[in-house]
């Protein structure tokens, strides 16, 4: 019997070796599965972190948007001002070379910046080019220019410009070497300029109504805008609980307003009285006053003009609507397309349930792909 068993097992692998190989196979398989699971876990962890970061950014955006909107509402713009920002590539500038930014339309004038290397100094200019200017005109501005430093050591300069014709006015800013050492980043110079229009002359178009001294007998208050007097009836339906606010209850017979452009204020009063006084030359100035005095009638007229009659670009219309809080403006044209002009802060905020649903959907997608 023993002899037969020996013969039958001759040439066969011992049982313990089979068991050993089986154990080794199982260990290798387990390590492989564990490695695959670890990779899936790492991928899942990375995706969860990405989702968490996205939600955090989304929440911060909504908070910032609400704060921006609330702050803007608390402090409406009271000046005819705007900002220009551009990154100039001046790394290989030689003496006499210059570079321009793109032109931008603000208050019916094209504006652009220019930097020039002259006598190894950086000179800076703001160019003014009115759109359809009158025969004689002038614009006085207050200009504030900032160079962004590479170590947050920004530098600013302020001055006044007086334009009587198209062209550029500016200043000698600093030495080219100082600019290169402190403010040049990868051969590029970042410049931001705030331009405030202090005074304009020669731009007035024909008036529809008069608010001068000839209206003295039918008025009970004088509004003064930059030394120009407007005679109005403060208790009329136009002004009551709207423009004058506490002034309507005041004993004052003459009130000075914080308005820099009397022509814009004249058109604003005309619109309040129902006149079609808005056009492309003054819509931005009238919208500024509508926002400043929170006048819904004028806001609505500005919206209607931008949609129905304005020849400005869609981008410029959107900029005016956002800048002066005109809210949502939309129009469907013949082609069926819709033009939207709205403040980004007016967009609906995602709720907590929507965020959770977003996470669940992402988890299901990951499980379906890797599970």
Secondary structure as UniProt FT lines:
FT   HELIX           2..9
FT   TURN            10..11
FT   HELIX           15..74
FT   STRAND          81..89
FT   TURN            91..92
FT   TURN            95..96
FT   STRAND          98..100
FT   STRAND          104..106
FT   TURN            107..108
FT   STRAND          109..118
FT   TURN            119..120
FT   STRAND          121..130
FT   STRAND          138..147
FT   TURN            150..151
FT   STRAND          155..163
FT   STRAND          167..175
FT   HELIX           176..182
FT   TURN            186..187
FT   STRAND          188..201
FT   HELIX           213..218
FT   STRAND          221..225
FT   TURN            226..227
FT   STRAND          228..232
FT   TURN            234..235
FT   TURN            237..243
FT   HELIX           245..249
FT   STRAND          254..257
FT   HELIX           262..272
FT   TURN            273..274
FT   TURN            280..282
FT   HELIX           283..292
FT   TURN            293..294
FT   HELIX           296..308
FT   HELIX           314..323
FT   TURN            324..325
FT   STRAND          329..332
FT   TURN            334..335
FT   STRAND          338..341
FT   HELIX           344..346
FT   HELIX           352..370
//
